[in-house]
Amino acid sequence: MPDTTSADLGPREVLARYQQAMLDKCADDLADRYAVDAVHEFPFFFPGMPERY
């Protein structure tokens, strides 16, 4: 994909790229969808697993 940052894209394009990264199982592309200071929270987690990254 082009080197366009998520800040330059509309919400639908950001979501489409996130979905494609998930389908491609590409951790690098998926990580590129997040801001540097992003927090990912998991409302349903397994014991011993962090609920927040």
Secondary structure in CASP SS format (residue, H / E / C, confidence):
PFRMAT SS
TARGET T0000
AUTHOR 0000-0000-0000
METHOD secondary structure of the structure
MODEL  1
M C 1.00
P C 1.00
D C 1.00
T C 1.00
T C 1.00
S H 1.00
A H 1.00
D H 1.00
L C 1.00
G C 1.00
P H 1.00
R H 1.00
E H 1.00
V H 1.00
L H 1.00
A H 1.00
R H 1.00
Y H 1.00
Q H 1.00
Q H 1.00
A H 1.00
M H 1.00
L H 1.00
D H 1.00
K C 1.00
C C 1.00
A H 1.00
D H 1.00
D H 1.00
L H 1.00
A H 1.00
D H 1.00
R C 1.00
Y C 1.00
A C 1.00
V C 1.00
D C 1.00
A C 1.00
V C 1.00
H C 1.00
E E 1.00
F C 1.00
P C 1.00
F C 1.00
F C 1.00
F C 1.00
P C 1.00
G C 1.00
M C 1.00
P C 1.00
E C 1.00
R E 1.00
Y C 1.00
END
